[in-house]
Protein backbone atom coordinates (compact mmCIF):
# COMPACT_ATOMS: atom_id res chain seq x y z
CA UNK A 1 0.00 0.00 0.00
CA UNK A 2 1.37 3.41 -0.93
CA UNK A 3 1.11 6.04 1.78
CA UNK A 4 1.05 9.72 0.90
CA UNK A 5 3.95 11.69 2.42
CA UNK A 6 1.77 13.83 4.69
CA UNK A 7 0.01 10.68 6.04
CA UNK A 8 3.21 8.83 6.97
CA UNK A 9 3.59 10.48 10.43
CA UNK A 10 -0.07 9.76 11.17
CA UNK A 11 0.29 6.06 10.30
CA UNK A 12 3.45 5.74 12.41
CA UNK A 13 1.75 7.40 15.38
CA UNK A 14 -1.30 5.12 15.13
CA UNK A 15 0.84 1.99 14.99
CA UNK A 16 2.93 3.15 17.96
CA UNK A 17 -0.17 3.84 20.04
CA UNK A 18 -1.69 0.48 19.11
CA UNK A 19 1.46 -1.43 20.07
CA UNK A 20 1.76 0.39 23.38
CA UNK A 21 -1.90 -0.26 24.19
CA UNK A 22 -1.66 -3.91 23.28
CA UNK A 23 1.47 -4.49 25.35
CA UNK A 24 0.01 -2.78 28.39
CA UNK A 25 -3.39 -4.50 28.22
CA UNK A 26 -2.12 -8.03 27.61
CA UNK A 27 -3.64 -8.81 24.20
CA UNK A 28 -0.34 -8.41 22.43
CA UNK A 29 2.01 -11.45 22.64
CA UNK A 30 4.47 -11.02 25.49
CA UNK A 31 2.14 -8.78 27.37
CA UNK A 32 0.28 -9.57 30.58
CA UNK A 33 -1.34 -13.06 30.83
CA UNK A 34 -4.00 -12.21 33.35
CA UNK A 35 -7.01 -9.98 33.40
CA UNK A 36 -7.05 -7.46 36.19
CA UNK A 37 -9.58 -4.95 37.35
CA UNK A 38 -8.17 -1.66 38.43
CA UNK A 39 -9.63 1.61 39.51
CA UNK A 40 -8.22 4.64 37.72
CA UNK A 41 -6.28 5.04 34.50
CA UNK A 42 -3.74 2.43 33.53
CA UNK A 43 -0.46 3.30 31.75
CA UNK A 44 -1.93 1.96 28.51
CA UNK A 45 -4.80 4.44 28.80
CA UNK A 46 -2.36 7.31 29.14
CA UNK A 47 -0.41 5.97 26.21
CA UNK A 48 -3.56 5.77 24.12
CA UNK A 49 -4.59 9.29 25.09
CA UNK A 50 -1.13 10.64 24.29
CA UNK A 51 -1.14 8.81 20.97
CA UNK A 52 -4.55 10.26 20.15
CA UNK A 53 -3.39 13.80 20.94
CA UNK A 54 -0.28 13.26 18.85
CA UNK A 55 -2.30 11.93 15.94
CA UNK A 56 -4.74 14.85 16.16
CA UNK A 57 -1.89 17.37 16.25
CA UNK A 58 -0.25 15.79 13.21
CA UNK A 59 -3.52 15.71 11.30
CA UNK A 60 -4.23 19.37 12.10
CA UNK A 61 -0.70 20.36 11.17
CA UNK A 62 -0.96 18.56 7.84
CA UNK A 63 -4.35 20.14 7.15
CA UNK A 64 -3.00 23.63 7.88
CA UNK A 65 0.01 23.04 5.66
CA UNK A 66 -2.18 21.83 2.80
CA UNK A 67 -4.52 24.78 3.25
CA UNK A 68 -1.60 27.22 3.14
CA UNK A 69 -0.26 25.53 0.02
CA UNK A 70 -3.66 25.76 -1.67
CA UNK A 71 -4.00 29.43 -0.73
CA UNK A 72 -0.50 30.18 -1.98
CA UNK A 73 -1.26 28.37 -5.22
CA UNK A 74 -4.47 30.36 -5.68
CA UNK A 75 -2.63 33.64 -5.00
CA UNK A 76 0.11 32.79 -7.47
CA UNK A 77 -2.39 31.82 -10.15
CA UNK A 78 -4.40 34.99 -9.53
CA UNK A 79 -1.23 37.11 -9.70
CA UNK A 80 -0.12 35.46 -12.94
CA UNK A 81 -3.55 36.06 -14.42
CA UNK A 82 -3.55 39.72 -13.36
CA UNK A 83 -0.06 40.28 -14.76
CA UNK A 84 -0.99 38.60 -18.04
CA UNK A 85 -4.22 40.60 -18.32
CA UNK A 86 -2.41 43.86 -17.55
CA UNK A 87 0.30 43.07 -20.11
CA UNK A 88 -2.37 42.33 -22.72
CA UNK A 89 -4.19 45.60 -21.98
CA UNK A 90 -0.93 47.59 -22.07
CA UNK A 91 0.09 45.98 -25.37
CA UNK A 92 -3.30 46.70 -26.95
CA UNK A 93 -3.19 50.28 -25.68
CA UNK A 94 0.34 50.79 -26.99
CA UNK A 95 -0.58 49.35 -30.40
CA UNK A 96 -3.62 51.60 -30.56
CA UNK A 97 -1.55 54.68 -29.76
CA UNK A 98 1.17 53.62 -32.18
CA UNK A 99 -1.45 53.21 -34.91
CA UNK A 100 -2.67 56.73 -34.20
CA UNK A 101 0.84 58.20 -34.19
CA UNK A 102 1.71 56.50 -37.49
CA UNK A 103 -1.58 57.23 -39.22
CA UNK A 104 -1.25 61.04 -39.22
CA UNK A 105 2.22 61.32 -40.78
CA UNK A 106 1.49 58.55 -43.29
CA UNK A 107 -1.72 60.30 -44.37
CA UNK A 108 0.15 63.59 -44.74
CA UNK A 109 2.82 61.88 -46.82
CA UNK A 110 0.26 60.29 -49.14
CA UNK A 111 -1.44 63.63 -49.73
CA UNK A 112 1.89 65.35 -50.37
CA UNK A 113 3.00 62.60 -52.77
CA UNK A 114 -0.26 62.90 -54.70
CA UNK A 115 0.26 66.66 -55.06
CA UNK A 116 3.87 66.23 -56.13
CA UNK A 117 3.00 63.55 -58.66
CA UNK A 118 0.18 65.58 -60.24
CA UNK A 119 1.35 67.18 -63.47
CA UNK A 120 -0.80 70.29 -63.02
CA UNK A 121 0.59 71.05 -59.54
CA UNK A 122 2.56 74.33 -59.50
CA UNK A 123 6.27 74.09 -58.75
CA UNK A 124 5.96 76.02 -55.49
CA UNK A 125 3.28 73.63 -54.22
CA UNK A 126 5.44 70.67 -55.19
CA UNK A 127 8.27 72.11 -53.13
CA UNK A 128 5.96 72.47 -50.14
CA UNK A 129 4.85 68.87 -50.62
CA UNK A 130 8.43 67.63 -50.65
CA UNK A 131 9.21 69.58 -47.48
CA UNK A 132 6.11 68.11 -45.82
CA UNK A 133 7.22 64.61 -46.75
CA UNK A 134 10.66 65.28 -45.33
CA UNK A 135 9.17 66.58 -42.07
CA UNK A 136 6.95 63.52 -41.66
CA UNK A 137 9.85 61.18 -42.38
CA UNK A 138 11.87 62.91 -39.66
CA UNK A 139 8.91 62.62 -37.31
CA UNK A 140 8.68 58.88 -37.91
CA UNK A 141 12.44 58.54 -37.49
CA UNK A 142 12.28 60.29 -34.11
CA UNK A 143 9.39 58.10 -33.05
CA UNK A 144 11.15 54.83 -33.87
CA UNK A 145 14.40 56.12 -32.34
CA UNK A 146 12.66 56.98 -29.07
CA UNK A 147 10.96 53.59 -28.94
CA UNK A 148 14.32 51.93 -29.50
CA UNK A 149 15.88 54.03 -26.73
CA UNK A 150 13.28 52.83 -24.21
CA UNK A 151 13.86 49.22 -25.23
CA UNK A 152 17.64 49.68 -24.92
CA UNK A 153 17.34 51.31 -21.49
CA UNK A 154 15.25 48.43 -20.17
CA UNK A 155 17.54 45.67 -21.47
CA UNK A 156 21.08 46.96 -22.05
CA UNK A 157 23.72 46.75 -19.27
CA UNK A 158 24.56 50.00 -17.49
CA UNK A 159 28.03 51.51 -17.47
CA UNK A 160 28.10 52.70 -13.87
CA UNK A 161 30.44 55.28 -12.39
CA UNK A 162 30.10 58.20 -9.94
CA UNK A 163 28.07 60.96 -11.60
CA UNK A 164 28.23 64.60 -10.46
CA UNK A 165 24.54 65.58 -10.32
CA UNK A 166 25.25 69.33 -10.19
CA UNK A 167 27.32 69.17 -13.38
CA UNK A 168 24.63 66.96 -14.92
CA UNK A 169 21.88 69.51 -14.29
CA UNK A 170 23.98 72.41 -15.55
CA UNK A 171 24.86 70.52 -18.72
CA UNK A 172 21.20 69.71 -19.40
CA UNK A 173 20.24 73.37 -19.02
CA UNK A 174 23.02 74.38 -21.38
CA UNK A 175 21.93 71.85 -24.01
CA UNK A 176 18.25 72.84 -23.91
CA UNK A 177 19.02 76.56 -23.54
CA UNK A 178 20.77 76.59 -26.90
CA UNK A 179 17.60 75.52 -28.74
CA UNK A 180 15.50 78.23 -30.42
CA UNK A 181 12.34 77.34 -28.51
CA UNK A 182 14.07 78.14 -25.20
CA UNK A 183 14.23 81.80 -26.15
CA UNK A 184 12.12 83.99 -23.87
CA UNK A 185 11.99 81.39 -21.07
CA UNK A 186 13.85 82.00 -17.83
CA UNK A 187 15.72 78.82 -16.99
CA UNK A 188 17.53 78.54 -13.65
CA UNK A 189 19.43 75.90 -11.66
CA UNK A 190 19.24 75.80 -7.87
CA UNK A 191 21.61 73.36 -6.14
CA UNK A 192 23.40 73.53 -2.77
CA UNK A 193 27.00 74.74 -2.81
CA UNK A 194 27.69 75.08 0.92
CA UNK A 195 28.45 73.58 3.30
CA UNK A 196 28.71 70.68 0.85
CA UNK A 197 27.50 69.97 -2.69
CA UNK A 198 25.14 67.24 -3.80
CA UNK A 199 26.59 63.73 -3.45
CA UNK A 200 27.48 61.77 -6.56
CA UNK A 201 25.13 59.02 -7.71
CA UNK A 202 26.26 55.69 -9.06
CA UNK A 203 24.96 55.41 -12.60
CA UNK A 204 25.28 55.67 -16.35
CA UNK A 205 26.14 59.31 -17.10
CA UNK A 206 24.84 59.22 -20.68
CA UNK A 207 21.45 57.78 -19.72
CA UNK A 208 21.04 60.14 -16.78
CA UNK A 209 21.89 63.09 -19.03
CA UNK A 210 19.31 61.85 -21.54
CA UNK A 211 16.66 61.69 -18.80
CA UNK A 212 17.35 65.15 -17.39
CA UNK A 213 17.56 66.73 -20.85
CA UNK A 214 14.16 65.22 -21.65
CA UNK A 215 12.68 66.68 -18.46
CA UNK A 216 14.09 70.16 -19.09
CA UNK A 217 13.14 70.06 -22.77
CA UNK A 218 9.57 69.04 -21.87
CA UNK A 219 9.30 71.90 -19.38
CA UNK A 220 10.56 74.42 -21.94
CA UNK A 221 8.33 73.01 -24.68
CA UNK A 222 5.13 73.44 -22.70
CA UNK A 223 6.02 76.79 -21.11
CA UNK A 224 5.08 79.92 -23.07
CA UNK A 225 7.50 82.78 -23.62
CA UNK A 226 7.97 84.79 -20.44
CA UNK A 227 7.49 81.73 -18.24
CA UNK A 228 9.93 80.12 -15.83
CA UNK A 229 11.63 76.74 -15.73
CA UNK A 230 13.41 75.86 -12.50
CA UNK A 231 15.74 72.89 -12.06
CA UNK A 232 16.42 72.04 -8.42
CA UNK A 233 18.59 69.49 -6.69
CA UNK A 234 18.44 68.44 -3.03
CA UNK A 235 19.88 65.70 -0.86
CA UNK A 236 17.27 63.62 0.99
CA UNK A 237 17.42 60.46 3.13
CA UNK A 238 16.32 58.51 0.05
CA UNK A 239 19.00 59.93 -2.24
CA UNK A 240 19.34 62.92 -4.55
CA UNK A 241 16.06 64.61 -5.43
CA UNK A 242 15.92 66.32 -8.82
CA UNK A 243 12.96 68.59 -9.54
CA UNK A 244 12.10 70.19 -12.87
CA UNK A 245 9.32 72.74 -12.44
CA UNK A 246 7.67 75.07 -14.93
CA UNK A 247 4.95 77.68 -15.21
CA UNK A 248 3.50 76.10 -18.33
CA UNK A 249 0.01 75.03 -19.31
CA UNK A 250 -0.17 72.16 -16.85
CA UNK A 251 -1.78 68.76 -17.29
CA UNK A 252 -5.50 67.96 -16.80
CA UNK A 253 -6.15 65.86 -13.69
CA UNK A 254 -7.75 63.05 -15.74
CA UNK A 255 -4.63 62.75 -17.90
CA UNK A 256 -2.08 62.89 -15.10
CA UNK A 257 -2.09 59.13 -14.26
CA UNK A 258 -1.33 58.27 -17.91
CA UNK A 259 1.64 60.55 -18.63
CA UNK A 260 4.10 57.72 -17.94
CA UNK A 261 2.48 55.48 -20.59
CA UNK A 262 4.26 55.12 -23.92
CA UNK A 263 2.82 57.29 -26.71
CA UNK A 264 0.18 58.88 -24.47
CA UNK A 265 -0.49 62.52 -25.28
CA UNK A 266 -3.00 64.73 -23.56
CA UNK A 267 -5.55 66.46 -25.78
CA UNK A 268 -4.29 69.78 -24.46
CA UNK A 269 -0.77 68.91 -25.70
CA UNK A 270 -1.70 67.96 -29.26
CA UNK A 271 -0.74 71.39 -30.55
CA UNK A 272 2.86 70.88 -29.38
CA UNK A 273 5.17 68.65 -31.39
CA UNK A 274 6.05 65.46 -29.56
CA UNK A 275 5.79 61.68 -29.54
CA UNK A 276 4.58 60.98 -26.01
CA UNK A 277 7.77 59.05 -25.22
CA UNK A 278 9.74 61.62 -23.23
CA UNK A 279 8.38 60.89 -19.76
CA UNK A 280 8.25 57.09 -20.28
CA UNK A 281 11.93 57.26 -21.23
CA UNK A 282 12.70 59.28 -18.10
CA UNK A 283 10.89 56.74 -15.93
CA UNK A 284 12.73 53.84 -17.59
CA UNK A 285 16.12 55.46 -16.92
CA UNK A 286 15.37 56.43 -13.31
CA UNK A 287 13.86 53.06 -12.38
CA UNK A 288 16.76 51.25 -14.03
CA UNK A 289 19.00 53.13 -11.59
CA UNK A 290 16.87 52.01 -8.65
CA UNK A 291 15.09 55.36 -8.29
CA UNK A 292 11.53 56.54 -8.65
CA UNK A 293 9.66 59.35 -10.41
CA UNK A 294 6.52 61.32 -9.67
CA UNK A 295 4.65 64.24 -11.16
CA UNK A 296 2.41 66.99 -9.85
CA UNK A 297 0.54 69.44 -12.04
CA UNK A 298 -2.15 72.08 -11.97
CA UNK A 299 -3.87 72.92 -15.20
CA UNK A 300 -3.12 76.50 -16.20
CA UNK A 301 -0.44 76.89 -13.50
CA UNK A 302 2.40 74.51 -14.27
CA UNK A 303 4.02 71.15 -13.60
CA UNK A 304 6.78 69.74 -11.43
CA UNK A 305 8.42 66.37 -12.11
CA UNK A 306 10.45 64.76 -9.34
CA UNK A 307 13.09 62.06 -9.69
CA UNK A 308 14.86 60.44 -6.74
CA UNK A 309 18.19 58.75 -7.46
CA UNK A 310 19.80 56.60 -4.75
CA UNK A 311 23.39 57.31 -3.71
CA UNK A 312 25.98 54.67 -2.81
CA UNK A 313 25.77 53.55 0.80
CA UNK A 314 29.51 53.81 1.28
CA UNK A 315 31.06 57.03 0.12
CA UNK A 316 34.78 57.56 -0.50
Buried (B, 14 or more C-beta within 10 A) or exposed (E): EEEEEBEEBBBBBBEBBBEBBBBBBBEBEEEEEEEEEEEEEEEBBEBBEBBEEBBEEBBEEBEEEEEEEEEEEEEEEEEEEEEEEEEEEEEEBBEEBBEEBBEEBEEBBEEBBEBBEEEEBEEEBBEBBBEBBEBBEEBBEBBEEBBEBBEEBEEEEBEEEBBBBBBBBBBBBEBBBEEEBBEEBEBEBEBEEEEEBBBBBBBBBEBBBBBBBBBBBBBBBBBEEEBBBBBBBBBEEEBBBBBBBBBBBBBBEEBBEBBBBBBBBBEBBEEBEBBBBBBBBBBBBBBBBEBBBEBBBEBEEBBBBBBBBBBEEEEE
